[in-house]
Amino acid sequence: MQIQIYNTLTRQKEPFVPQDPQRVTMYVCGPTVYNYAHIGNARPVVVFDTLYRLLQQAYPNVIYVRNVTDVDDKINAAAKAENVPIGTITERYHQVYSQDMAALGALPPRIEPKVTQHIGAIIGMVERLIANGHAYEAEGHVLFNVPSFAEYGRLSRRDRDDMIAGARVDVAPYKRDPADFVLWKPSPSDLPGWDSPWGRGRPGWHIECSAMIEQNLGAGTIDIHGGGHDLIFPHHENEIAQSTCAHGGKLFSRYWMHNGFVNIESEKMSKSLGNVLLVHELLKQAPGEAIRLALLSAHYRQPLDWTEAGLREAKAQLDRLYRALDALKDVKASANRAPEAFIAALADDLNTPKALAELHQIANAANKATEPAEQARLKGELLAAGWLLGLLQQDAATWLKGEVTADIDVAEIEALIEARKAARARKDWAESDRIRDQLAARGILLEDKAGQTSWRVAS
């Protein structure tokens, strides 16, 4: 398998060649845990989870790290509003985040470091940057000296004025250059802080990831660094500067990958428009697997237009795929690998729209297959391809029944189906139709196939 990746740094698609095929490393910027995650936060989780699955097919040891930012000004504000320690806020929302992402079928990363567990590593990196002339202390702050790194701006390809404007920097009197950014800042007594050579304080945003990568993946070069498109500048640009300078000029990451934004019904998602969709709430409206498929329906580098119609279509697609699996419920799968055309689509810079089309081709072939050996092969291919996309891992019959809530009396439904079966046996079609309509009015849909009747909750 030859995986191709679009590298944001070079602006072109390149063959993925890891530094060490026996130890592939990937770091993805994770959540700041002060509130519920929205659908835009979920997109990189699903995208890089899919890449993680693909890499595991090609390499024996993939170390996937996704951090948790658990000290931040937004967290501080939330804790102050509730008059609780920041740990109360971060533990609450990290737990919810983990549950919500698991509901979307995301595998847990191999390592999930927290900023507060890496303060010593952060301070150590800042000390090295000061020692080698790339950072300086000023009025209790430590700042990175941007002019000291000649390649600053290479990732985002912005000119200097755009970078300064884009970073929304404060023109502070203690800065040597307007583009310089904070590595360490002082903390007053009412905010979280840690002792350091520069006084009690807390880390700046960008230094966190550099220090966590160093501590968890080593001080050398990592293979892949990922995140949302909004992180290219200033966050990832600053990471490159500080990590490269802290490590004596070593290449920081071989490949940079960024997913596109999520719009809502063709509008930018924003609090001011009132259209921010929380994953926690969406999961009450649709299965997590349908949300995942909807997120995979567009190529990861392109903007995704999230719509209610698109979510319904994702659920309908899954219904069709699960019906193909359910028809093979008595067949033992013989293959454990997805077909080459499907693999090729995913290996081509995660072309999930094409991969989904190939998945449907497998299901269509399975629906037409009559030979037991072919059915067994196609069922295996369907399950293996589904796993790579994080789909089709549930029991098909359970999925097709839908969400059986407490107000649904399963025994009563089964009794009505038996009564309808008896009516059909005596050719009482009027009674058969009446029972079907009665169940349909309650949101229960029947399907007659091969002499058997199955039921499911309407979407």
C-alpha positions in Angstrom: 0.0 0.0 0.0 1.4 3.4 -1.0 -0.3 6.2 0.9 -0.4 9.6 -0.6 -0.8 12.7 1.6 -1.3 16.3 0.7 1.3 18.2 2.6 0.2 21.7 3.6 3.9 22.7 3.9 4.7 21.9 0.3 1.1 22.4 -1.1 1.3 19.2 -3.0 0.4 15.5 -2.7 3.4 13.4 -1.7 4.0 9.7 -1.1 4.0 9.0 2.7 7.4 7.8 3.7 7.8 7.5 7.5 11.1 8.2 9.2 10.9 4.7 10.8 8.4 2.2 9.3 8.5 0.3 12.6 7.4 3.4 14.5 5.0 5.8 12.7 4.2 8.9 14.8 1.2 11.2 14.4 0.2 14.2 16.6 -3.2 15.9 16.3 -4.2 19.0 18.2 -7.1 18.1 20.5 -9.8 19.9 22.5 -9.7 22.7 25.0 -12.1 21.3 27.5 -14.3 24.0 28.8 -17.5 23.3 27.0 -19.2 20.8 24.7 -17.6 20.0 21.4 -19.3 21.3 18.3 -19.5 19.5 14.9 -16.5 21.5 13.6 -14.5 20.1 16.5 -15.6 16.6 15.6 -14.4 16.7 12.0 -10.6 16.5 12.7 -11.3 13.7 15.2 -13.2 11.6 12.5 -10.7 12.5 9.8 -7.6 11.6 11.7 -9.2 8.5 13.2 -9.8 7.3 9.7 -6.1 8.0 8.8 -5.1 6.2 12.0 -7.0 3.1 10.9 -5.5 3.2 7.5 -1.9 3.6 8.9 -2.5 0.6 11.1 -3.2 -1.5 8.0 0.1 -0.5 6.5 2.5 -0.3 9.5 3.0 -2.5 12.6 3.3 0.3 15.2 1.4 3.6 14.9 1.7 6.0 17.8 -1.2 8.5 17.7 -1.1 11.3 20.2 -4.0 13.8 20.6 -3.5 16.3 23.4 -6.0 17.8 25.9 -5.6 21.5 26.7 -6.7 21.7 30.4 -5.4 25.2 31.3 -6.5 28.1 29.2 -8.1 31.5 29.7 -11.6 30.2 28.6 -11.3 27.4 31.2 -10.3 30.0 33.8 -13.3 32.1 33.0 -15.7 29.1 33.1 -14.2 28.0 36.5 -14.5 31.5 37.9 -18.2 31.7 36.7 -19.0 28.5 38.6 -16.6 29.3 41.5 -14.9 25.9 41.2 -11.3 24.8 40.5 -10.3 24.5 36.8 -10.0 20.7 37.3 -13.7 20.5 37.9 -14.4 22.1 34.5 -11.8 20.2 32.6 -12.6 16.8 34.0 -16.3 17.3 33.3 -15.9 18.3 29.7 -13.1 15.9 28.9 -15.3 13.0 30.0 -18.2 14.3 27.8 -15.8 14.9 24.9 -14.4 11.3 25.2 -17.9 9.8 25.3 -19.2 11.9 22.4 -16.2 11.1 20.2 -16.5 7.4 21.0 -20.1 7.6 19.9 -18.8 8.8 16.5 -16.8 5.6 16.3 -13.4 7.3 17.0 -10.7 5.0 18.4 -8.9 6.4 21.5 -5.5 7.7 20.7 -2.5 5.8 22.0 -1.5 8.7 24.1 -3.7 11.6 25.4 -1.4 14.0 27.2 -2.7 17.0 29.3 -1.0 20.3 29.5 -1.1 20.4 33.3 0.9 17.1 33.3 3.7 18.7 31.2 4.5 22.0 33.0 8.0 20.8 33.7 8.6 19.9 30.1 7.2 23.3 29.0 9.5 25.2 31.4 12.5 23.2 30.2 11.8 24.0 26.6 11.4 27.7 27.3 14.7 27.7 29.2 16.5 26.1 26.2 15.0 28.7 23.8 16.2 31.5 26.0 19.7 29.9 26.3 20.1 29.6 22.5 18.9 33.1 21.8 15.4 32.4 20.4 13.5 33.7 23.4 13.7 36.4 26.0 12.2 37.5 29.3 10.4 40.8 29.6 8.3 42.0 32.5 7.4 38.5 33.8 6.7 37.2 30.3 8.8 35.0 28.1 8.4 35.6 24.4 9.7 33.8 21.3 11.9 36.1 19.1 10.3 35.6 15.7 13.1 37.4 13.7 15.5 34.8 15.0 13.9 32.1 12.9 14.4 32.9 9.2 11.8 30.4 8.0 8.9 31.8 10.0 5.8 32.0 7.8 6.8 29.1 5.4 3.8 27.0 6.5 1.1 29.7 6.1 2.8 31.5 3.3 1.8 34.9 4.7 3.8 38.1 4.4 4.9 39.8 7.6 2.1 42.3 7.8 -0.5 39.7 7.3 1.0 37.5 9.9 1.0 40.2 12.5 -2.6 41.1 11.7 -3.7 37.5 11.6 -2.1 36.7 15.0 -4.2 39.5 16.5 -1.1 40.4 18.5 -1.1 43.0 21.2 1.5 45.8 20.7 2.9 45.4 24.1 5.8 47.7 25.1 7.9 44.7 26.3 8.0 43.1 22.9 11.1 43.4 20.8 9.1 42.7 17.6 5.3 43.0 17.0 5.2 39.4 15.8 6.8 37.9 18.9 4.5 35.5 20.7 4.2 34.5 24.4 5.8 31.3 25.7 5.1 32.0 29.4 3.0 34.6 31.1 2.5 35.7 34.7 -0.4 34.5 36.7 -2.0 36.7 39.4 -3.1 35.0 42.6 -6.7 34.4 41.4 -5.6 32.4 38.4 -3.9 29.0 38.1 -0.1 29.2 38.0 3.1 27.3 38.5 6.5 28.4 39.9 9.1 29.0 37.2 12.5 30.8 36.8 10.4 33.9 35.6 8.0 33.9 38.6 4.6 32.3 39.1 2.9 31.9 35.8 1.3 29.6 33.1 2.2 28.5 29.6 1.3 30.3 26.4 -0.9 28.4 24.0 1.6 27.3 21.3 4.4 26.0 23.5 2.1 23.4 25.0 2.0 21.2 21.9 5.7 21.4 21.2 6.5 20.3 24.7 4.0 17.5 24.7 5.3 16.2 21.4 8.9 16.3 22.7 8.0 14.4 25.9 5.7 11.8 24.3 7.2 11.3 20.8 10.8 12.4 21.3 12.9 15.4 20.5 13.5 14.4 16.9 11.2 14.6 13.9 7.6 13.3 13.9 5.9 11.9 10.8 2.5 13.6 10.7 1.1 16.7 12.5 -2.6 17.4 12.0 -5.4 19.6 12.9 -8.1 22.0 11.5 -7.3 24.5 8.8 -7.8 27.3 11.4 -4.6 26.1 13.2 -2.2 26.7 10.3 -1.6 30.2 11.5 -0.6 31.1 14.1 -0.6 27.9 16.1 1.2 25.5 13.8 3.4 28.2 12.4 4.5 29.0 16.0 5.0 25.3 16.8 7.4 24.9 13.9 9.4 27.9 15.0 9.8 27.0 18.7 10.3 23.2 18.1 12.8 23.7 15.3 14.8 26.2 17.4 14.6 24.1 20.6 16.0 21.1 18.7 19.0 22.7 17.0 17.3 23.1 13.6 16.0 19.6 13.2 12.9 19.1 11.0 9.8 19.2 13.2 7.3 17.3 11.2 7.6 15.5 7.8 4.0 16.0 6.8 1.3 18.6 7.8 -2.4 17.8 7.3 -5.3 20.1 7.8 -9.0 19.5 7.4 -11.4 22.1 6.1 -14.1 24.1 7.9 -17.7 22.9 8.6 -20.4 25.3 7.5 -24.0 25.0 8.6 -26.7 25.1 5.8 -24.2 27.1 3.7 -23.5 29.6 6.4 -20.4 30.0 8.6 -20.9 28.4 12.0 -20.7 31.0 14.7 -22.3 32.0 18.0 -23.5 35.3 16.6 -25.6 33.4 14.0 -26.9 31.0 16.6 -26.1 28.0 14.4 -23.4 26.2 16.5 -24.3 22.5 16.5 -23.1 20.6 19.5 -22.2 16.9 19.0 -23.8 16.2 22.4 -27.1 17.5 21.1 -26.8 15.9 17.6 -26.4 12.5 19.2 -29.9 12.9 20.6 -31.2 13.4 17.0 -29.2 10.8 15.1 -26.9 7.8 15.6 -23.3 8.6 16.0 -22.5 6.4 13.0 -24.7 8.6 10.8 -23.0 11.7 12.0 -19.6 10.1 11.2 -20.7 9.2 7.7 -22.0 12.7 7.1 -18.6 14.1 8.2 -16.8 11.7 5.8 -19.1 12.5 2.8 -16.8 15.4 1.6 -13.1 15.2 1.1 -11.3 16.2 4.3 -9.5 19.2 2.8 -12.7 20.7 1.4 -15.2 22.7 3.3 -18.1 20.6 4.5 -21.7 22.0 4.3 -23.6 20.4 7.1 -27.3 20.1 6.5 -30.2 18.2 8.0 -30.9 16.6 4.7 -27.3 15.4 4.5 -27.6 13.8 7.9 -30.8 12.1 6.9 -29.1 10.8 3.7 -26.2 9.5 5.8 -28.7 7.5 7.9 -30.4 6.2 4.8 -27.1 5.1 3.3 -26.3 3.2 6.5 -29.7 1.5 6.4 -29.0 0.3 2.9 -25.5 -1.0 3.9 -26.8 -2.7 7.0 -29.6 -4.4 5.0 -26.9 -5.9 2.8 -25.1 -7.2 5.9 -28.4 -8.4 7.5 -29.2 -10.5 4.3 -25.9 -12.3 4.9 -26.4 -12.8 8.6 -26.2 -16.6 8.2 -23.0 -16.4 6.1 -19.6 -16.6 7.7 -17.3 -13.9 6.3 -14.2 -15.4 4.6 -12.2 -12.2 3.7 -10.6 -10.0 6.3 -9.3 -7.3 3.9 -11.0 -4.6 2.0 -10.8 -4.8 -1.8 -7.9 -3.0 -3.6 -10.1 -0.3 -5.2 -11.4 0.7 -1.8 -7.9 0.7 -0.3 -6.6 2.8 -3.2 -9.3 5.4 -2.7 -8.4 5.8 1.0 -4.7 5.7 0.3 -5.1 8.6 -2.2 -5.0 11.4 0.4 -8.1 10.0 2.3 -10.5 10.2 -0.6 -13.5 9.2 1.5 -16.2 10.1 -1.0 -14.6 7.7 -3.5 -14.1 5.1 -0.7 -17.8 5.4 0.3 -18.8 4.8 -3.4 -16.6 1.7 -3.4 -18.3 0.6 -0.2 -21.7 0.8 -1.8 -20.4 -1.2 -4.8 -19.4 -4.0 -2.4 -22.9 -3.9 -0.9 -24.5 -3.9 -4.3 -22.5 -7.0 -5.3 -23.4 -8.7 -2.0 -27.1 -8.1 -2.7 -26.8 -9.8 -6.0 -24.5 -12.7 -5.0 -26.0 -16.2 -4.8 -22.9 -18.4 -4.5 -22.0 -19.1 -0.9 -18.3 -18.5 -1.4 -18.9 -15.2 -3.1 -21.3 -14.1 -0.4 -18.7 -15.0 2.3 -16.0 -13.0 0.5 -18.2 -10.0 0.0 -19.4 -10.0 3.6 -15.8 -10.0 4.7 -14.9 -7.2 2.4 -17.9 -5.1 3.5 -16.9 -5.5 7.2 -13.2 -4.8 6.5 -13.9 -1.7 4.4 -16.4 -0.5 6.9 -13.9 -0.8 9.7 -11.4 1.4 7.9 -14.1 4.1 7.7 -15.3 3.4 11.3 -18.7 2.1 9.9 -20.7 -1.1 9.9 -19.4 -2.5 13.1 -22.8 -2.9 14.8 -25.1 -5.8 14.7 -27.1 -5.3 11.5 -30.5 -6.5 12.9 -30.1 -4.2 15.9 -29.2 -1.2 13.7 -32.2 -1.8 11.4 -34.6 -1.9 14.3 -33.5 1.6 15.1 -33.5 3.1 18.6 -35.9 1.1 20.7 -37.0 3.5 23.4 -38.8 2.8 26.6 -42.2 3.6 25.1 -41.9 0.8 22.5 -43.3 -2.5 23.7 -41.3 -5.1 21.8 -43.5 -8.0 22.9 -46.6 -6.2 21.6 -45.0 -5.5 18.3 -43.9 -9.1 17.9 -47.5 -10.3 18.8 -49.0 -8.0 16.2 -46.5 -9.3 13.6 -47.6 -12.8 14.4 -51.3 -11.8 14.1 -50.5 -10.3 10.7 -48.7 -13.4 9.7 -51.8 -15.5 10.6 -54.0 -13.0 8.7 -51.8 -13.4 5.6 -51.9 -17.2 5.9 -55.7 -17.1 5.7 -55.5 -14.5 2.9 -57.2 -11.8 5.0 -55.3 -9.0 3.3 -57.5 -6.3 4.8 -56.5 -7.3 8.3 -52.9 -7.7 7.3 -52.9 -4.1 5.9 -54.7 -2.8 9.0 -52.0 -4.2 11.3 -49.2 -2.8 9.1 -50.8 0.6 9.1 -51.4 0.4 12.8 -47.7 -0.2 13.4 -46.6 2.4 10.8 -48.7 5.0 12.7 -46.6 4.2 15.7 -43.4 4.6 13.8 -42.7 0.9 13.3 -41.9 -0.1 9.7 -42.3 -3.7 8.5 -40.3 -5.4 5.8 -41.3 -8.7 4.2 -38.4 -10.7 2.7 -37.9 -14.4 1.9 -41.0 -15.3 3.8 -39.9 -13.5 7.0 -41.0 -10.2 8.5 -38.6 -7.8 10.2 -39.3 -4.5 11.8 -37.5 -1.3 12.6 -38.1 2.1 14.1 -38.7 4.7 11.5 -35.8 7.2 11.1 
